[in-house]
């Protein structure tokens, strides 16, 4: 995807939804590359430096910089899954995955678009894709 020697699967349930066509593009303000299908499937893939790959540090940053109340449902050495609540009514679901491929580390996360209202089901589909991230086989030279 856009300069990264990587492959990722998009679940059939997403590819077949009538949400619009799949777009792969530069990640814009978030850097890296983004895979977007409509408003409910928006993945961002980027290379990770040591700070970005440090989930303890990222959890602190997320909790400190988000305007809402941040609660984590999954925390392990490679992934954070969290919900940000704004009052009683509004919830935003997110995930942040660190994946090591060869010697490189990558971050896969939902595109942090303030207008996106990802549900828990949306995040599950994006995490399914994120976990499939792998090295793209080298093309034989013709």
N, C-alpha and C positions, 0 to 999 in steps of 0.2 A: 504494500500500500504506500504510494507516494514516497518512494525513496527508502522505505524500510523493507528489508528482505524477509517479509513475513506473510503468513496466510492466516485468515480467521474465518470461521464458519458463521453464517447468519442462519438462525433457525428457520425451517420451512414455514412455521407458523407466522413468522415476521415477513418473510419474502412473499407469502401468499396474501397477506393482508392488503386491503385496498387503502393503504396509507400514503401512497405515492411511491415513486420509484426510488431505488437505492442510489444514493450519491456517495461517492468517495472523494474527499477533497482535502486540501490543506486544512489544518486544524484552526486557522484564524488566530484569534487572541489566545487560544489555549495551546498553540503550537502543535507539532506532530501532524497526525492525519485523523480525520473524522469519517465515520461511516454513519450515514443518516438515512433513516427510512421514516418519513413523516415526523410527527411530533413525539412519538412514544418510544422510538428506538434510535438513540443518538449516542454512539460510542466515540471516545477519543483515545487514541493510542499515541504514546510519546516515549522517547528514551528517558531513562531515569538516572539522575545523579544520586550521590549518596543521601542527600537530604530528602529528595523526593521518594526514595526507596525505603526510608526509615519511617515505618508506620506509627511508631510511638510519637515521633515528631509531627507527622501529618495529622494524627488524631488531635494533638494539642492545637495545631494551627486551625483545623476545621472548627473545633469547639470555640476557639478565641475569635475567629473572623466571621463566623456565621451570625447573622442578625437574630436568628431564631434559637430555640432550645434544641440542642443537638443530643440525640441518644443513639448509642451504638448497639445493634442487635448481633453483629458478628465482629469479632476482633481476633485475628490470629496473625501468624508471622508473614502472611502474604495478602490478606484482604481485610478491609473494613466495609461493613454494610451499616448504613445509618439513616436515621430519619431526622429531619429538621422540622420542628413544629413552630408555627406562628400563631399563638393563641390556641383556642380549642378546635378551630375549624380547619386550618390549613396545615397539611403535612406534605413534605417533599422527601421522596425516597432517593437515596444515592448509594453508589458503591465506588470503591477505590481498590484496585488489584495491582499487585506488583508481581511481574512474571519474569523469571530469568530464562533466557534462551541463549545457549552457548555462554559466552563471557559477558553478554549484554543484559542489562535489566531494563524492562519496559513498564510503564504505567498504563493500565487500561481503566477507564472510568466513564461514567455517564458524562455527557457534555454538560458542564455547569451553566446551563442557560436559565436565567431567572424566570423566563416565561414558560419553561417546561414544567409540567406537572406529572412526573413519572409516578406510576403506582408501584406497589410491591411486585406485581406481576410483570410490569415493564422491566424493572430492575432484574428480576429473575431471568428474563430472556436475554438481557444484555450481559449478565454474568455468565450465562451459558456460552455465549459467543466469546467473551473475554477469556474464559478458561481454555478455549480451543486454539488460542494464539500459538503459532509455532513457526519455525524457520521455513522459509520457502526453499524447496530443493533447487540447487544450482542447475541452471539450464545448460545442457551439453552444447559445446561450441560447434557450430556447423562448419 
